[in-house]
Amino acid sequence: MSDLDLAQEARRLDAADALRAKREEFALDDHDTTVYLDGNSLGALPRAVPARLADVVEREWGRLRIRSWTESGWWTAPERVGDRIGRLVGAAPGQVVAGDSTSVNVFKAVVAAARLAADGDGGRDEILVDAATFPTDGYIAASAARLTGCRIRAVDAGDVASAAGPRTAVALVNHVDYRTGRLHDLPGTTAAVHAAGGRVVWDLCHSAGALPVALDADGVDLAVGCTYKYLNGGPGSPAYLYVRRELQPRFDSPLPGWNSHADPFGMSPQYAPADGAVRGRVGTPDILSLLALEAALDVWDGVAVEAVRAKSLALTDFFLRCVAAYVPGGRLECVTPTAHDERGSQVSLRCADADEVMAELVRRGVVGDFRRPDVLRFGFTPLYTGFADAERAARVLAEVLGP
Ligand SMILES: Cc1ncc(COP(=O)(O)O)c(C=O)c1O
């Protein structure tokens, strides 16, 4: 197909896109200036956030000051925002708390899961970690293992199900691989780890807001994720922790800060954990970031994650078609699976001099990112990425790579 045909097809697909009006809710450059394909790293700014943040700063903090902890709902914001995230990851209210970073939540979840295993039938001293994990998860899991008397076994995420056995205390797995964009089998892996008697912690950083996640329905024990990618919470916005309702009474946090106390203002020297998702809190929440995230989540009102997923797959399919049509064979290797049930919402392409190629793409207004040693990553965020964006990105990529 010629460039003209694909450009026309992109216009037709954009015109038929039920989500296309959503783009107006974000602060983005004109399509012709910048194609933003890095929402899998830092989501774009929802337009409603600056005014809400100004109100939080000027009125809630500036005028109400300390009263805002109750009158503006600051104290309960971690659970309130957690429930809104929960809706996007298939968690009924009362199981998700927003706060801290993903790294810190991985720590809480893995240590708590290992402690649950120690309470059980004993002899479980193995923490399975996805061998290609985002590094922070691996570092934290290694420390969690040292603290709980476990050892780490690294296995491919796709092999966790078969690797889990009588020694497995917990498996820590990424739902979507950050480098390749491969989507792992959450229901099947969870069921297999459970059948082996272990617990599973999922890292949802690259799936929440990009594709349906059914934490409750799939029986997940614990999950964590960030909110600055597909949830558009802003740089460093708080992460979240899901603790399945049945496990909450036995969730023994390794970071039992005063915010997770049953009576935080009792100021008791003895720790007594609160019930419910609150048990996952630690210290004073980062209110400005948390309320910016809360405002950012408004863009999800009335949006079905299933519709986002359908558009995400259509966008990545279309981008791959455009790349195949425009880029001469042999220049790129696609490391993202083509099968829909194995693909997240990004396309990763391997090529020579990938760092220089990405730098040139950014100069020409196509913003993806580069992961060492040789991967170009293009993230597709269906709330604001269009088919014309995908077509232009592929065309500029072909121009940069040359004939
Ligand atoms: C899969 C995954 N886990 C964890 C993190 C980062 O964790 P944190 O929010 O603590 O920086 C990232 C960041 O990109 C990630 O992709």
The ligand as an SDF file (V2000), in Angstrom:
LIG
                    3D

 16 16  0  0  0  0  0  0  0  0999 V2000
    7.3650   -2.4680   35.4720 C   0  0  0  0  0  0  0  0  0  0  0  0
    7.8590   -1.3270   36.3030 C   0  0  0  0  0  0  0  0  0  0  0  0
    7.9620   -1.4750   37.6360 N   0  0  0  0  0  0  0  0  0  0  0  0
    8.4010   -0.4560   38.4110 C   0  0  0  0  0  0  0  0  0  0  0  0
    8.7400    0.7670   37.8520 C   0  0  0  0  0  0  0  0  0  0  0  0
    9.2860    1.9150   38.6280 C   0  0  0  0  0  0  0  0  0  0  0  0
    8.9650    1.9740   39.9260 O   0  0  0  0  0  0  0  0  0  0  0  0
    8.9360    3.3520   40.7140 P   0  0  0  0  0  0  0  0  0  0  0  0
    7.5670    3.9270   40.5150 O   0  0  0  0  0  0  0  0  0  0  0  0
    9.2250    2.9690   42.1110 O   0  0  0  0  0  0  0  0  0  0  0  0
    9.9790    4.2570   40.1490 O   0  0  0  0  0  0  0  0  0  0  0  0
    8.6180    0.9520   36.4720 C   0  0  0  0  0  0  0  0  0  0  0  0
    8.9680    2.2590   35.8770 C   0  0  0  0  0  0  0  0  0  0  0  0
    8.9500    2.5190   34.7260 O   0  0  0  0  0  0  0  0  0  0  0  0
    8.1820   -0.1240   35.6920 C   0  0  0  0  0  0  0  0  0  0  0  0
    8.0860    0.0150   34.3610 O   0  0  0  0  0  0  0  0  0  0  0  0
  1  2  1  0
  2  3  1  0
  2 15  2  0
  3  4  2  0
  4  5  1  0
  5  6  1  0
  5 12  2  0
  6  7  1  0
  7  8  1  0
  8  9  2  0
  8 10  1  0
  8 11  1  0
 12 13  1  0
 12 15  1  0
 13 14  2  0
 15 16  1  0
M  END
$$$$
